[in-house]
Each structure stands twice: as C-alpha cells, then as structure tokens.
Amino acid sequence: MLRIFITGTGTGIGKTLVAAIVTQALGADYWKPVQAGFSEGTDSEWVRSAVTNHQTQVHPEWLRLKMPASPHIAAREEGIRISLNEIAMNCPQTPRPLVIEGAGGLMVPLNEKEFVIDLIRELKASVIIVSRHYLGSINHSLLTAAVLKENKIPVLGWIFNDQYLDYGHEIVNWTGYPCIASIPRAAELSAAFVATEAARIKENLSRFE
C-alpha cells in the first residue's frame, strides 16, 4: 500500500488543501493521526467536505486533542503521551493509496523525544513537501529538504501553494526534489476548486501509484 505523508515547511501553509487535492486526484484514503485543536472543526471534516470522489474514505483520527498547540504540549495537558508505535499499529489498512497529513512541519514534537519526522519513518511513508511562497519560505524549504536528506526519508516531490512569487523552480534545483504541482491562490477553497486542481495534477501524481 502506497503511503503518502503530506508535510510542510511550517504551519498554515496549506497542507490540508494539498492533502485534499492529492486524495481527490488519486482516489486515495485520507488520515490525520493527531489533531490538536478542533473548536472550529477538524482537518478531517474539511477534507471530507472537499473530496467528491466515491471511493475515498476519511479515516478517524487516532487522537483528538483539545488545545490548538504543539501535539506534545496538547497531549501533556490531557495527561496523554503520544506513542508512535501505537499510531503505526492503528494505521488504516486500505487497498487504496493512503494520504497521511502531519501536524506542522518535520520537527514538531510528538512527545519528549520524538518528532513528526520519526512518525514518517515509523509509518514507512514517502513524503510530499508543501511550501507556500512567502518571505522566508526559501530558507524554510531548504531546511526542510536538508533534514529529509539527512534522515534518508523518501521524497516524491514538492507541491507549491499560493503563487506569491515564481521561485519554486529554484527550490527544485537547489534540492533536487521535483515539482509535482503549483497550486494557485483561490478566492474560495471549495470542493469545486479541489476537483479542478486534482484533475489538473492527476497525471503528475499517477507515476507514484
């Protein structure tokens, strides 16, 4: 089973949108293992509303935490220790590709010793990196790529979000990871937008199936 882990160069750069587009394009299943903060709804709920194909199953989170904070802090507040082994043991089994959305970036702590990158390794997943063009994103993107290379994590490529300036090709050249797609800024993040972008990038993703 193909496991695609959607990570990002930071928080708020469009991982959930990209996860929905990739899920729609591949007819994949979706899973967010740990949700920290849900007073305004969860990422899983949004993906469920945005994906319109008939085969996708949105799997329930392994853990929902009330506090919108780093997962290790939110878990500590509820007297919980996040176990990567337990997450892996509860990873959904599906005949379809599985799109897994992480929390924040690679070095977000999940407990006192382990980080999101350790979860990627535990799940034996391949990574799509989401980078949004903003001031400072080149640095954040290159640091993310460097950590993945140092840890020998398989990377499928970049998806750039929100075309602020056109320098994604330079990030591709510096890192050696290919560009899968560039998602334009949308006036409204709707199911129709997800379907349109999924159809546009489907061919680029099909080589991973």
N, C-alpha and C positions, 0 to 999 in steps of 0.2 A: 504494500500500500504506500503510495506517494504521500509524504507528509511535508507540507509547505508551511514554514514558520514565517509569519509576517512580523518583522521587527522594524524599528525606525531609528532615526538619528536623535530622537528625543520624544518628548510628549507633545501632543497636539499637532502632529504633522500629517495626519490623515491615514493612519494605519487601518482604522475601521472601514473607511471608504474604500481603500485599496483592497482590503480583505473581502469586502462585498463584491467588488468588481472581479477579482480573481475567482471567487466562489461561483459567481454567475457564469463566467467565461468557461470554466472547467466542468460545470455541473457537479461541483465538489460539495462535501460537507464542511461545516464550519464549527469551530470550537474555540472558546476563550477560557482557558483553565481557571484563571483567577481574575475576578472582577473586584476592584477596590473602589467603592462608591457607587451607589445606584439610586440616589434620591431623585434623579432626573431621568431614570431609565438606564438600561444596560446596553453595552455594545451588542450583545447577542440579540436583544429585542430590535435594535435598529437594523442589524443585518437581516433578520427575519422579515422585516417590513420592506427591505430594499431589494432582496433577491426574489426573482419571479419565475425561475425555472421550477419544474415539478419534481425533480429528483433530489434537490438539496435538502439535507436535514441539518437543522441548527441544534447542536447538542447542548445540554445544560452545563453550566459552569461546574467545575469541581468544587470551587469555593467562591462564595459571595461575601465580601467584607463591606461593612457599612461606611467606614471612613475613606474619603477620597484622598488617599495618601500612598506613599510607597507601600507595596504589599507587606513588607516585613513589619512596618510600623502599624498598619491597619490590623494585621493579624495579631500582633502583640497586644493591642488594645482589647481584643476579644479573647485573649488567653489561648491563642492558637499558634502552633509552629507549622509553617508550610513545609511539607515533605515532598521533595522532587520525586522520590521513588513512588510515593502514593499517587502523585499526579500521573506518572508514567503508567502505573498499573491500572489507572482508570481512564486512560486514553481511549476514546471511542474506536471501535473496530468497525470498519465500513469497507465495502467493495469499491467505493469511490475515493478519489483523492481527498485528503483532509487538509483544510486550511486552518492553521492554528494562529491565533492572534496573541501576541505577547503584551506585556504591560510596559509602557515607556520604551526605553532603549535597552541595549545589551547588558549594561552594568547596573540595572535596577536590582536592588537586593530582594530576594525572596525569603531569606532567613538570615541568621547572623553570619553565615559562611558562604552561602550560595547565591548566584545571580541568575538573571534571565538567560545568559549565555550557557550556563550549566544545565538549565532546563532544556535548551535546544539540543545539547549533546545527549542528555538523558532520553529524549524522545526520538533521537536519530533522524532529525528533520533536516531538510535543506531550506535555505533562507532566501527570502526576497526582502531587500532593504528598501524602505520608503524614505525618501528625502524630499522635503519641501524647500523650495527656493526662498531663502530669507537671508538677511545679513548675518553672517556667521555659519551658514549651513555648509559651506565648503569644508571648513575646519571640522565640524561635527561629522560630516560624511566621511572624510578621510580617516578620522579617528575610529569611526565605526568599522570601516573596512580593515584598518590595521589590526584591530582586536580580533576580527573574524579570521584574518590570515594567520595571526599568531597562534590562534587556537585550532587552526586547521578545520574550520567549520565549512561544509559545502555551501556555496552561494550560487543561486540561479541567476541573480542579477538585480539591477536597480529598477524601481518604479519611481519616477519623479512626479511630484504633486504640486499643482499651483504654479503656473509658469510666470514667475516674477521676472526673472532674467534667464537668458538661454546660456547656461554654462554646464548643463548636465553632461554634455559630451566631454568636457574637460575632466570631470569627476570620473567618467568612464575610462578615459585614457590614463589617468593617474593611478587608478585602482586595478585596471584590467578586468573588472566585472562588467558584463554587457548591460546595455539599456534594454529593458523589456518594453517599457512604455513611458510616455509622459502624459499625465492626466491634466487637462486644462482646468482653470478656475471655473466653477459653476455658480450661477446665480442662485440655484436651488439644488440641494443634494437630495434627489428624488430617485425612486425606483426606475423611472424612465432614463435618467442620466446614467445610472449604474448599468442598465441594459445596453445603452448606446455605447458606452466605453468598453463594456465586456465584449461586445461584438467586434469592436474596432481592434482590440488587442488579442483576441482569441487565437489567431494564427501564431502570434509570437509565443503564446503560452503552450500551444499544442505540442511543442517538441519536448516538454517535460513530462507528458502523460506516459 
